[in-house]
Amino acid sequence: MCANDVLCAGAEPLAFLDYIACGRLEVPTAALIVKGIAEGCRETNCALLGGETAEMPSMYAPGKYDLAGYCVGVVEADQILPRVDRIRAGDLVIGLPSSGVHSNGFSLVNKILERTGTKLTDRAPFGEDGCSSFGEELLTPTRLYVAPVLPLLRQTDTVRALAHITGGGLVENVPRVLPAELAVEVDFSEVVIPPIFGWLAAAGNVTEREMLRTFNCGIGMVLIVDGTDGTWKERLAGEGAVLLGKVTARKGDAEQQVVVRNFSVAIERSAAPYRSKFPVKPSSNGPAKQPSSISYKDSGVDITAGDDLVQRIKPFAKSTNRPGVMGGLGGFGGLYRLRDAGLKELNDPILVLGTDGVGTKLKIAQDSHRHTTVGIDLVAMCVNDIICNGADPVNFLDYYACGKLDVPVAAQVIEGIAEGCRQGGSALLGGETAEMPGMYAPGVYDLAGFSLGIVEQSRMLPKVDTVCPGDVIIGLPSSGVHSNGFSLVHKILEFNGLTLNDVAPFSATGKTFAEELLVPTKIYVRELQPLLAEDGLVKALAHITGGGFTENIPRVLPADVAAFLDLAEMHVLPIFGWLARAGNVTADEMLRTFNCGIGMMLVVATEHRDTVLERLEPFGGRMLGTIVKRTDPLGGRVIVNGFEETLQQAKATCTLPKKRIAVLISGSGSNLQALIDATRNTAFGIRGEIVLVVSNKDGVFGLERAAKAGIPSKVILHKNYATRELFDEAVSKALTDARIDLVCLAGFMRILSESFVKRWKGALINIHPALLPKHKGTHAQRQALAAGDLESGCTVHFVDEGVDTGAIILQHRVPILRNDTEEALTERIHRAEHRAYPEAVRLVANQIVTLGGEGQVVWN
């Protein structure tokens, strides 16, 4: 199906990926399937590069599976088909025979078998040997047309278009390659329709129109060739090619583009031997009546709905276009021109193919009727994989399989796919929608995605032979569970008697389990591409998916080294703390099932560590460990330290009662905004909410931020109070009245009185734009530059009676650049503050850090 579609673009199939989804993986069955895929690839001279196997027990019954495939072909731009501008009236329409039903119309086939009480093990009356069963005949493989047709395309100039006769039959597939002003007249008087179609027509009393728009009826590929060139006869003589008709001028838009003549004669000739097996039944109420005709729609497949979906999603696909995209949806294959892709600097471009699905995360979307984000997951799982090869993901295809096509639902899913493509810089070239009522229950669908990337050979990753002891491992945070481990998630929910509509106790904003679990997989393309554009900065990337840390990291390491991870300070997302606690899941099982808060890992040479960390710090990048020499050949490839304690901390804090937080401001409130965003994002894990904003100035932008976020605010003007103590007393009363547990100073330009500090001791924190104890007070950046410091940063500390002398909770460092200015350094430190302050608030609100009796920081 895939290679034939690629051929219709005039392309030679080069590479193939498969996707197998099942309820329970039966290895012998899967091996037979892949053996068949490999055989098809050999016949088309197409390399089977890999694939994805998804085991989803909650989606598929035992013994059930679905398949999707992705084929990449190559063609010179001047040989792309169809050559619509060269098709003329008088050109010939040539048909190549099919091998049988091929791979379309089986919902109708199953309906006919069901109505007639026919079993797949019954002998098929139309079998050539007289012994084969219905199952054997119906499983005759789809014919591959690459070998006979490709030489005709490469060695002659006669072919104007190719049309693969799949779902929609002749009447819907041939128009896809015709200009609007032309039609084709097809004459079946000399066509021998295979007996299997005659049996189907007779057994199902299927109308001629329904046969033509559902099945290939014996013609699997149509060629439109130059009407003055007879080369096709010589080249295709041994392939069963027949002259079907000619291209004609279309008399108007009302005329069909495919006019079929004498089909009734041909199909009746094929059906006649079987008519007696399905006689007209007598009626007790009058004349005998023919059994009712079965249509494709009767079997549960609505072609019109599929057409409606295509029209809905065209704007989504168009919104993802990038240089290189040719055409739009509706062709047999998506076209992408490398010359226009902005990749001219590549001397030895390598194509990288990736495929993946979303797994049983889909079941959560379906059960909760939330379909808008799983498309992002689909793209993320694919593009995050191929960027691990250093590739720029340039385009994407999707596969959507369902029992009954619900157009609004499918449109929501594909809109999400388009959003994922925009985030990943990929063009959505097209896809496939399969409606299979016998395979999927109503409301159930599965997704597969296929991504194509390009990378210069010299920049391919991983550079396994360069990874050595001393290299560092840097992690980028995940957004949640991503798209792996959901079978275990379902089991934990079931074990605890919870539903998707229940409020998740770890949620920052009271969201349901469905809402929290459907947070889309993070796409790392934008963060990583600038690093990959520079030679040598990154040695390897590991996407932390199924298999977690323990199975994904070794995939990019040489055999003689191991990864040593110190996870004692890693932030385990609250959702993983809750899953571990609610499911009594061990630390080892967590590490080999979930990402636990790290979605991507980088291996970097020591000399590039600071550069990479500086680039990735805005995205939460942090050191996780080092590469070490492997001393035991049988030992683990990933050595983990400190994770049990970290996980225990997440389990203990993920559902703590929320602290009531107040933020004191005097200006624009940029740190206030960072705290608002963080406290409302479950991934940050802050067990607290901002319930009050206090400003000592009226009309500042920070008050607008509070109002927009729906947070109560109070303006207490210091100029209205005779003394600092009276002002502080008014502020303290406002905090007490609001039952505040934690006070955060965020650009609050007032020196607090000793009595205020003592009242809120241990519950009062501040952020300062310097690496304390250096450069206290105002103009800290100016002080750092004047001192000739090589680095500055920010410090979050408990507030005591002195000026910036309280116990330090944490610091974020910012390098001072050559010829730095105060303004530029200030801006970079502000960005660091927006990351540091939420982290510190989490530590204090979650009681991980407290202030000791001697004024020191105590780590709990």
C-alpha positions in Angstrom: 0.0 0.0 0.0 2.8 2.4 0.9 5.2 1.7 -1.9 2.5 1.8 -4.5 1.4 5.2 -3.2 5.0 6.5 -3.3 5.3 5.1 -6.9 2.3 7.2 -7.9 4.5 10.3 -7.3 7.0 8.9 -9.8 9.3 8.1 -6.9 11.5 5.1 -6.2 10.8 3.7 -2.8 14.0 3.8 -0.7 13.2 3.1 3.0 10.4 1.7 5.1 9.3 1.7 8.7 6.6 -0.4 10.3 4.3 0.2 13.3 2.7 -2.8 15.0 0.1 -2.2 17.8 -1.3 -5.0 19.8 -2.9 -6.0 23.1 -0.4 -8.6 24.0 2.8 -9.1 22.1 2.9 -12.6 20.6 6.5 -12.8 19.4 6.0 -15.6 16.8 3.0 -13.7 15.3 4.9 -10.4 15.2 8.0 -12.2 13.7 5.8 -13.6 10.9 4.4 -10.1 10.2 7.8 -8.5 10.1 9.0 -11.4 7.8 6.2 -10.4 5.4 7.1 -6.8 5.6 10.7 -7.6 4.8 9.6 -9.7 1.8 7.6 -6.7 0.5 10.6 -4.5 1.0 12.8 -6.9 -0.9 10.4 -7.0 -3.8 10.4 -3.2 -4.1 14.1 -2.9 -3.3 13.2 -0.8 -0.3 15.3 -1.0 2.9 13.4 -1.9 6.1 15.1 0.5 8.5 13.2 -0.3 11.7 9.8 0.3 13.3 7.8 0.5 16.5 5.9 -2.2 18.4 3.3 -0.9 20.9 1.8 -3.3 23.4 -1.5 -1.8 24.7 -3.6 -4.3 26.6 -6.3 -1.8 27.4 -6.7 -0.9 23.7 -6.6 -4.2 21.9 -8.0 -7.6 22.8 -5.7 -10.6 22.9 -4.9 -11.7 19.4 -5.8 -8.4 17.8 -3.3 -6.1 16.2 -3.1 -3.2 13.7 -0.4 -2.2 11.3 0.8 1.0 9.8 3.7 1.7 7.4 5.8 4.6 6.2 7.7 4.6 2.9 10.1 7.2 1.7 10.9 7.5 -1.9 13.1 9.8 -4.1 12.4 11.4 -7.5 13.9 14.2 -9.6 11.7 17.3 -9.6 11.1 17.1 -13.3 10.0 13.5 -13.1 7.3 14.0 -10.4 3.9 12.6 -11.2 1.2 13.4 -12.0 2.3 15.6 -14.9 -1.1 17.3 -15.0 -0.1 19.9 -17.5 0.8 17.2 -20.0 -2.3 15.2 -19.8 -4.3 15.6 -23.0 -7.6 14.3 -24.5 -6.7 11.2 -26.4 -4.2 9.9 -23.9 -4.7 6.3 -23.0 -5.9 4.8 -19.8 -4.1 1.5 -19.0 -4.9 -0.9 -16.2 -2.6 -3.3 -14.4 -4.4 -6.2 -12.7 -4.8 -6.6 -9.0 -4.0 -9.8 -7.1 -7.3 -9.8 -5.4 -9.2 -7.5 -3.0 -5.8 -6.0 -1.9 -6.2 -4.0 1.4 -9.4 -2.0 1.0 -13.1 -2.7 1.4 -12.7 -5.4 4.0 -15.4 -3.9 6.3 -17.8 -4.6 3.5 -16.3 -8.0 2.9 -16.8 -8.9 6.6 -20.4 -7.7 6.5 -21.1 -10.0 3.5 -19.5 -12.9 5.2 -21.5 -12.2 8.3 -24.8 -11.9 6.5 -24.3 -15.1 4.5 -23.0 -17.1 7.5 -19.7 -17.7 5.7 -16.7 -18.7 7.8 -13.1 -17.9 6.9 -12.4 -21.6 7.1 -15.1 -22.5 4.5 -13.9 -23.5 1.0 -13.9 -20.5 -1.3 -15.9 -21.4 -4.5 -13.8 -18.9 -6.5 -10.4 -20.3 -5.6 -8.3 -21.4 -8.5 -7.3 -24.7 -6.9 -10.7 -25.4 -5.6 -9.3 -26.2 -2.2 -8.4 -22.8 -0.7 -10.5 -21.3 2.1 -12.0 -17.8 2.2 -9.4 -16.8 4.7 -6.6 -17.9 2.4 -8.1 -16.2 -0.7 -8.8 -12.9 1.1 -5.3 -12.8 2.5 -3.7 -12.9 -0.9 -1.1 -10.1 -0.6 -1.6 -6.7 -2.3 0.3 -6.6 -5.6 3.4 -4.4 -5.7 3.8 -2.5 -8.9 7.2 -1.0 -8.4 9.2 -3.6 -10.3 7.2 -3.5 -13.6 6.3 0.3 -13.6 9.5 2.0 -12.3 11.6 1.1 -15.4 8.8 2.5 -17.6 9.0 5.8 -15.7 12.8 6.0 -15.7 13.5 4.8 -19.3 10.6 6.4 -21.2 8.6 9.7 -21.2 5.3 8.1 -21.9 3.6 8.0 -18.4 1.6 11.1 -17.5 0.1 9.8 -14.2 -0.4 6.8 -12.0 -3.4 6.1 -9.8 -3.3 3.4 -7.1 -6.8 2.0 -6.9 -7.4 1.8 -3.2 -10.3 2.9 -1.0 -12.8 4.7 -3.3 -12.0 2.5 -6.2 -11.6 3.7 -9.8 -14.2 6.5 -9.5 -12.5 8.3 -6.6 -8.8 7.6 -7.2 -8.4 8.4 -10.9 -9.7 12.0 -10.5 -6.9 12.6 -8.0 -4.5 12.8 -10.9 -6.7 14.6 -13.5 -7.0 18.3 -14.3 -10.5 19.6 -13.7 -11.3 20.0 -17.4 -10.6 16.4 -18.3 -12.3 13.1 -17.7 -11.6 9.4 -18.5 -13.9 7.0 -20.3 -13.3 3.4 -19.1 -14.7 0.4 -20.9 -15.0 -2.9 -19.0 -16.3 -4.9 -22.0 -12.9 -6.6 -22.4 -11.9 -6.7 -18.7 -12.0 -10.0 -16.9 -13.1 -9.2 -13.4 -11.6 -11.8 -10.9 -14.2 -14.2 -9.6 -13.7 -13.1 -6.0 -15.5 -9.8 -6.9 -18.2 -11.7 -8.6 -18.9 -13.7 -5.5 -18.9 -10.5 -3.4 -21.3 -8.8 -5.7 -23.6 -11.8 -5.8 -23.4 -12.7 -2.1 -24.0 -9.1 -0.9 -26.2 -8.1 -3.8 -23.8 -5.1 -4.0 -24.7 -2.5 -6.6 -22.5 -1.7 -9.5 -21.8 1.8 -8.2 -20.9 0.4 -4.7 -18.5 -2.1 -6.3 -16.8 0.6 -8.3 -16.3 2.9 -5.3 -15.3 0.3 -2.8 -13.2 -2.3 -4.5 -10.5 -2.3 -7.2 -12.6 -4.8 -9.2 -9.5 -6.4 -10.7 -7.6 -3.2 -11.6 -5.0 -2.3 -9.0 -3.0 0.4 -10.8 -4.1 2.8 -13.5 -1.6 4.5 -15.9 -2.3 7.5 -18.1 0.1 7.4 -21.0 0.8 9.4 -24.1 -1.9 8.5 -26.6 0.6 8.5 -29.5 3.2 6.2 -27.8 2.7 2.4 -27.7 5.8 1.8 -25.5 3.6 0.6 -22.7 2.5 -2.5 -24.7 6.0 -3.8 -25.0 7.1 -2.9 -21.5 4.0 -4.2 -19.7 3.0 -7.0 -22.0 3.9 -9.7 -19.4 2.2 -7.9 -16.5 -1.4 -8.3 -17.7 -1.8 -4.6 -18.8 -5.1 -3.8 -20.5 -6.3 -0.8 -22.4 -9.2 0.5 -20.4 -10.1 3.7 -22.3 -9.1 7.2 -23.1 -8.8 10.7 -21.6 -11.6 12.9 -22.9 -12.7 16.5 -22.6 -15.1 17.1 -19.7 -18.3 18.6 -20.8 -18.8 20.5 -17.6 -18.4 20.4 -13.8 -21.6 18.3 -13.5 -20.0 15.5 -15.5 -18.2 12.8 -13.6 -14.5 12.6 -14.2 -14.7 8.8 -14.5 -17.3 7.5 -16.9 -17.5 3.7 -16.8 -19.1 1.7 -19.6 -20.1 -1.9 -19.7 -19.3 -2.6 -16.1 -22.6 -4.3 -15.5 -21.8 -6.8 -18.3 -18.4 -7.5 -16.8 -19.4 -7.8 -13.2 -22.4 -10.0 -14.1 -20.1 -12.3 -16.1 -18.0 -12.7 -13.0 -21.0 -13.0 -10.6 -23.2 -15.3 -12.7 -21.7 -18.6 -11.4 -22.6 -17.6 -7.8 -26.1 -16.2 -8.3 -27.7 -19.5 -7.8 -26.1 -19.8 -4.4 -28.0 -16.7 -3.3 -31.5 -17.1 -4.8 -34.3 -14.7 -4.5 -36.2 -15.7 -1.4 -40.0 -16.2 -1.5 -42.2 -13.8 0.4 -45.3 -14.8 2.3 -46.7 -11.3 1.8 -46.4 -11.0 -2.0 -43.9 -11.3 -4.8 -40.4 -12.6 -4.1 -37.9 -9.9 -3.3 -34.2 -9.6 -3.8 -32.2 -9.5 -0.6 -31.3 -6.0 0.3 -28.1 -4.6 -1.1 -25.2 -4.2 1.3 -23.2 -1.0 1.0 -19.9 0.1 2.4 -21.7 2.5 4.7 -23.8 -0.4 5.9 -20.6 -2.1 7.0 -19.7 1.0 9.1 -17.4 2.9 6.7 -18.6 6.4 5.6 -16.5 7.6 2.6 -18.3 11.0 2.7 -17.2 11.5 6.3 -13.6 10.9 5.3 -14.0 13.5 2.6 -15.4 15.9 5.1 -12.4 15.3 7.4 -9.9 16.1 4.6 -11.6 19.5 4.0 -11.6 20.3 7.7 -7.9 19.5 8.2 -6.4 21.2 5.2 -5.9 24.5 7.0 -4.2 22.7 9.9 -1.7 21.1 7.5 -1.2 24.3 5.6 -0.3 26.1 8.9 2.7 23.8 9.3 4.3 24.5 5.9 8.0 25.2 5.7 10.2 25.7 2.7 10.4 22.6 0.6 6.7 21.6 0.8 5.2 20.9 -2.6 1.4 20.7 -3.1 -1.1 20.0 -0.3 -3.3 17.2 0.9 -5.1 14.9 -1.5 -2.3 13.2 -3.4 -1.1 9.7 -3.1 2.1 10.8 -1.3 3.4 14.0 0.3 6.1 15.8 -1.6 9.1 17.6 -0.1 11.8 19.2 -2.1 15.2 19.1 -0.4 16.7 21.9 -2.6 14.2 24.4 -1.1 14.5 23.2 2.5 17.2 25.6 3.5 19.7 22.8 3.7 22.1 24.0 1.0 25.1 23.8 3.3 24.8 20.0 3.5 27.4 18.2 1.6 26.4 14.6 2.6 22.8 14.7 3.8 21.5 11.7 5.6 17.8 10.9 5.9 16.6 9.9 9.3 13.2 8.1 9.7 11.3 7.7 12.9 7.9 6.2 13.9 6.0 5.9 17.2 2.6 6.0 18.7 0.9 7.4 21.8 0.1 4.1 23.5 -2.7 3.8 26.0 -2.5 7.5 26.8 -5.1 7.5 24.0 -7.5 5.6 26.3 -7.5 8.4 28.7 -8.2 10.9 25.9 -11.1 8.8 24.7 -12.6 8.0 28.1 -12.5 11.6 29.1 -13.5 13.0 25.7 -10.4 15.2 25.5 -8.7 14.9 22.2 -6.9 18.1 21.5 -3.4 17.3 22.9 -2.7 13.6 22.0 -1.7 14.8 18.5 1.1 16.8 20.1 2.2 13.6 21.9 2.3 11.8 18.6 4.6 14.3 17.0 6.8 14.6 20.1 7.4 10.9 20.3 8.7 10.9 16.7 10.6 14.1 16.5 12.3 13.7 19.9 13.6 10.3 18.6 15.0 11.5 15.3 16.7 14.6 16.9 18.7 12.0 18.9 20.4 11.3 15.5 21.1 15.1 15.2 18.5 15.4 12.5 16.3 18.4 11.7 12.7 17.0 11.5 11.4 18.4 8.3 8.1 16.6 7.7 5.5 14.4 9.3 2.8 11.9 8.3 0.1 10.5 10.6 -2.0 7.4 10.7 -5.5 7.5 12.3 -7.3 4.2 12.8 -10.8 4.0 14.2 -14.0 1.9 14.3 -16.3 4.7 13.2 -15.0 8.0 12.0 -16.2 10.8 14.2 -15.2 13.8 12.1 -15.1 16.4 15.0 -13.0 14.1 17.1 -10.6 13.3 14.4 -10.3 17.0 13.5 -9.4 17.8 17.1 -6.7 15.1 17.1 -5.2 16.3 13.8 -5.3 19.9 14.9 -3.1 18.7 17.8 -0.8 17.0 15.4 -0.5 20.3 13.5 0.3 22.1 16.7 3.0 19.5 17.4 4.4 19.9 13.9 4.6 23.7 14.4 6.5 23.2 17.7 8.8 20.7 16.1 9.4 22.7 12.9 7.9 19.9 10.7 5.6 20.1 7.8 2.5 18.0 8.0 2.5 16.5 4.5 -0.6 14.2 4.9 -1.6 10.9 6.4 -4.0 8.1 6.3 -7.4 7.6 8.0 -8.6 4.0 8.3 -12.2 3.3 9.4 -12.3 -0.3 10.6 -15.5 -1.2 12.5 -14.5 -4.8 13.0 -11.2 -3.8 14.6 -12.1 -0.9 16.9 -15.1 -0.3 19.1 -17.1 3.0 18.7 -15.2 5.9 20.2 -11.8 4.1 20.1 -9.0 5.1 17.8 -5.2 4.6 17.6 -2.5 6.8 16.2 0.8 6.3 14.6 3.2 9.0 13.4 6.1 9.0 11.0 8.8 11.7 10.9 11.5 12.4 8.4 14.6 14.3 9.3 17.8 15.4 7.6 21.3 15.7 9.0 24.8 16.2 7.6 26.7 13.0 7.9 29.5 14.5 9.9 27.0 15.8 12.5 25.1 12.5 13.0 24.5 11.4 16.5 25.3 9.5 18.7 29.1 9.8 18.3 29.5 6.6 20.3 33.2 6.2 19.6 33.9 9.6 21.2 31.9 9.0 24.4 34.5 8.4 27.2 34.9 8.5 31.0 34.7 12.1 32.3 32.0 13.2 29.9 29.1 14.8 31.7 25.4 14.0 31.5 22.9 16.9 31.4 19.1 16.5 31.6 16.2 18.4 30.3 12.9 18.3 32.3 9.8 16.5 31.1 6.3 18.0 31.3 4.8 14.9 32.9 4.4 11.2 32.2 4.8 12.0 28.4 3.5 8.9 26.5 5.0 5.9 28.1 4.1 3.7 31.1 0.3 4.3 30.8 -0.6 0.7 31.2 0.9 0.9 34.7 -0.9 4.2 35.3 -4.2 2.6 34.4 -3.5 -0.3 36.8 -2.7 2.1 39.6 -5.9 4.1 39.1 -7.9 0.9 39.0 -6.2 -0.5 42.2 -7.0 2.7 44.1 -10.6 2.8 42.9 -10.1 6.2 41.2 -11.7 7.5 38.0 -10.3 9.9 35.4 -12.8 12.5 36.6 -11.6 12.5 40.2 -9.4 15.4 41.3 -5.7 14.5 41.3 -4.4 15.2 44.8 -1.0 16.3 43.4 -2.5 18.8 41.0 -1.5 22.4 41.5 -4.8 23.8 40.4 -7.4 21.1 41.3 -7.4 19.4 37.9 -8.7 15.9 37.3 -6.5 12.9 36.7 -7.5 13.1 33.1 -6.3 16.7 32.7 -3.0 16.0 34.5 -2.3 12.8 32.7 -3.0 14.4 29.3 -0.4 17.1 29.6 1.3 16.7 26.3 4.8 15.3 25.8 7.4 18.1 25.7 9.0 18.6 22.3 12.8 19.4 22.6 13.6 20.4 19.0 13.8 24.2 19.6 16.0 23.8 22.7 18.4 21.4 21.0 18.8 22.7 17.5 21.1 25.6 18.3 23.4 23.3 20.1 23.4 20.7 17.3 24.2 23.4 14.8 27.7 23.8 16.4 30.1 21.0 15.8 31.2 19.0 18.8 29.1 20.4 21.5 26.9 17.3 21.9 28.2 13.8 21.7 24.9 12.0 22.2 21.2 12.5 23.0 18.9 10.0 24.7 15.1 10.4 24.6 13.8 9.0 27.8 10.7 7.0 26.7 9.6 3.4 27.3 12.3 1.7 29.4 13.1 4.9 31.3 16.6 5.7 32.3 17.9 2.2 32.5 17.1 1.1 28.9 17.4 4.4 26.9 20.7 5.8 28.1 22.7 2.6 27.2 21.5 2.9 23.6 24.0 5.8 23.0 27.0 4.5 25.0 29.9 2.3 23.9 30.2 -1.1 25.6 33.1 -0.2 27.9 31.5 2.7 29.8 28.5 3.3 32.0 26.4 6.3 33.1 26.7 7.3 36.7 23.7 9.4 37.7 23.6 11.4 40.9 19.9 12.1 41.3 20.0 13.2 44.9 18.9 16.8 43.9 16.8 15.9 40.9 13.2 17.2 41.0 10.9 14.2 40.7 7.6 15.6 39.4 4.7 15.3 41.8 2.8 12.9 39.5 5.6 10.4 39.8 5.7 10.7 43.6 2.0 10.0 43.6 2.2 7.0 41.3 5.0 5.5 43.3 3.1 6.0 46.5 -0.3 4.9 45.3 1.0 1.9 43.4 3.7 1.0 45.9 6.1 1.0 42.9 9.8 0.5 43.7 12.4 3.0 42.8 14.0 0.6 40.2 10.6 0.0 38.6 10.0 3.8 38.4 13.4 4.3 36.7 12.8 1.6 34.0 9.1 2.6 33.4 8.8 6.4 33.6 10.9 9.4 32.8 10.5 10.5 36.4 10.9 14.2 35.4 13.7 14.0 32.8 12.6 13.7 29.2 15.9 14.1 27.4 19.6 13.5 28.3 22.7 14.9 26.7 26.2 13.5 26.8 28.7 16.4 26.6 32.5 16.6 26.8 33.8 18.2 30.0 35.2 21.2 28.2 31.8 22.0 26.8 29.8 21.5 30.0 29.5 25.2 31.0 28.6 26.3 27.5 25.8 23.7 27.2 24.5 24.3 30.7 24.4 28.0 30.1 22.4 27.5 26.9 20.0 25.0 28.5 19.5 26.6 31.9 16.6 28.7 30.6 14.9 25.4 29.7 15.6 23.7 33.1 18.8 21.9 32.0 20.9 20.6 34.8 23.8 18.3 35.6 22.8 14.7 36.3 26.0 12.8 36.2 29.1 11.6 34.4 30.3 8.8 32.1 32.5 6.3 34.0 34.6 3.3 33.0 32.7 0.1 33.2 34.6 -2.2 35.5 32.2 -5.2 35.5 31.3 -6.4 31.9 28.1 -8.0 33.4 27.3 -5.0 35.6 24.6 -2.4 34.9 25.1 0.2 32.2 23.3 2.9 34.3 24.5 3.4 37.9 22.1 5.5 40.0 22.8 7.2 43.3 20.3 9.1 45.5 17.1 8.3 43.6 15.4 6.4 46.4 15.7 9.4 48.7 14.6 11.8 46.0 11.6 9.6 45.2 10.8 9.3 48.9 10.8 13.1 49.1 8.4 13.3 46.1 6.1 10.7 47.7 6.0 12.6 51.0 5.4 16.0 49.5 3.2 15.5 46.5 0.0 15.8 48.4 0.9 18.1 51.2 -1.7 20.8 52.2 -1.0 23.9 50.2 0.7 26.8 51.9 -1.0 30.2 51.5 1.5 32.5 49.8 1.7 36.3 49.7 4.0 38.3 47.3 5.1 41.8 48.2 5.9 44.0 45.2 6.8 47.6 44.3 6.9 47.5 40.5 6.3 45.5 37.4 6.2 42.2 39.1 8.2 40.0 36.7 9.2 37.6 39.5 5.6 37.7 40.7 4.6 36.4 37.2 7.2 33.7 37.4 5.8 32.6 40.7 2.2 32.7 39.5 3.1 30.5 36.5 5.0 28.1 38.6 2.5 27.6 41.4 -0.2 26.9 38.8 1.9 24.3 36.9 1.8 20.9 38.5 5.2 19.9 37.1 6.9 22.5 39.4 5.5 20.7 42.4 5.0 23.7 44.6 2.6 22.8 47.4 1.3 26.4 47.7 -0.8 29.0 46.0 -0.5 32.7 45.9 -3.6 34.2 47.6 -2.5 37.8 48.1 -0.4 40.4 46.4 0.6 43.5 48.4 2.1 46.6 46.8 3.4 49.8 48.5 2.7 51.7 45.3 -0.5 52.2 43.4 -0.9 51.7 39.6 2.2 49.4 39.1 2.1 46.7 36.5 2.5 44.0 39.1 -1.1 44.7 40.3 -2.4 44.2 36.7 -0.6 40.8 36.7 -2.4 39.9 39.9 -5.8 41.0 38.6 -5.3 39.1 35.4 -4.5 36.0 37.4 -7.5 36.5 39.6 -5.4 37.0 42.8 -6.6 39.5 45.4 -4.3 42.5 45.9 -4.0 45.2 48.4 -2.2 48.6 48.1 -0.7 49.9 51.3 1.0 53.2 50.6 4.0 53.7 52.9 3.7 57.5 52.6 0.4 57.3 54.5 2.2 56.0 57.6 4.3 58.2 59.9 6.9 55.5 60.6 8.3 52.4 59.0 7.0 50.3 61.9 3.4 51.5 61.5 3.6 50.7 57.8 5.0 47.3 58.5 2.3 46.7 61.1 -0.3 47.4 58.5 1.3 45.0 56.0 1.6 42.3 58.7 -2.1 42.7 59.6 -3.1 42.2 56.0 -0.9 39.1 55.9 -2.4 37.8 59.1 -6.0 38.5 58.0 -5.3 36.4 54.8 -3.8 33.6 56.9 -0.5 33.7 55.1 2.0 30.9 55.6 4.8 32.2 53.4 5.8 35.7 52.3 7.9 36.3 49.2 9.6 39.6 48.5 9.7 40.2 44.8 11.1 43.7 44.0 9.7 45.1 47.2 11.6 48.3 47.6 11.3 48.8 51.3 13.6 48.0 54.2 11.6 46.0 56.6 11.5 46.7 60.3 13.1 44.3 62.9 9.7 43.6 64.4 8.3 42.6 61.0 11.2 40.3 60.3 10.9 38.6 63.7 7.1 38.2 63.2 7.6 36.3 59.9 11.0 34.7 60.6 11.3 31.4 58.7 8.4 32.3 56.5 9.9 35.3 54.8 12.2 35.0 51.7 13.8 37.3 49.3 15.6 37.1 46.0 18.8 39.2 45.4 20.5 39.8 42.0 24.0 38.7 43.1 25.8 35.7 44.5 25.7 36.6 48.2 27.5 37.3 50.4 29.1 39.4 47.6 27.5 42.6 46.5 24.8 43.3 49.0 22.3 46.1 48.7 21.5 48.1 45.6 23.2 48.2 42.2 24.6 44.7 42.6 25.2 44.2 38.9 27.2 47.4 38.8 29.2 46.2 41.8 30.0 42.9 40.1 31.2 44.6 36.9 33.3 47.1 38.8 34.9 44.2 40.8 35.9 42.4 37.6 34.0 39.3 38.6 33.7 36.5 36.1 30.3 35.5 37.2 27.2 36.9 38.9 23.8 35.5 39.4 21.0 35.5 42.0 20.4 34.3 45.5 17.2 33.3 47.3 17.6 33.6 51.0 15.6 33.8 54.2 15.2 37.4 55.4 16.8 38.3 58.7 17.4 41.6 60.5 20.4 42.5 58.3 20.6 43.6 54.7 20.9 40.5 52.5 22.5 38.5 55.3 19.9 35.8 55.8 20.6 32.1 55.3 21.0 31.1 51.7 18.4 28.7 50.2 19.9 28.4 46.7 21.8 30.3 44.0 21.8 30.4 40.2 25.0 31.5 38.5 25.2 33.7 35.4 28.5 34.2 33.6 29.7 37.8 33.0 30.7 38.1 29.4 33.5 40.1 27.9 32.4 43.8 27.3 29.2 43.1 29.3 27.0 46.0 30.2 25.0 46.6 33.3 21.8 46.4 31.3 22.7 43.2 29.5 23.8 41.5 32.7 20.7 42.6 34.6 18.5 41.1 31.9 20.3 37.7 32.1 20.1 37.7 35.9 16.4 38.5 35.7 15.9 35.4 33.5 17.8 33.4 36.1 15.7 34.8 38.9 12.5 33.6 37.1 13.9 30.0 37.4 15.5 30.3 40.8 12.7 31.8 42.8 10.0 29.1 42.0 12.6 26.4 42.8 13.3 28.0 46.1 9.6 28.5 46.9 9.1 24.8 46.2 11.8 23.9 48.7 10.3 26.1 51.4 6.6 25.5 50.8 7.2 21.7 50.6 9.2 21.9 53.9 12.2 20.4 52.2 14.1 23.5 53.5 13.4 25.2 56.8 15.2 27.9 58.9 16.9 26.5 61.9 16.9 28.0 65.4 20.4 29.3 64.9 19.4 31.1 61.6 20.8 28.3 59.4 19.2 26.4 56.5 18.0 23.0 57.5 17.5 20.4 54.8 14.8 17.9 55.7 
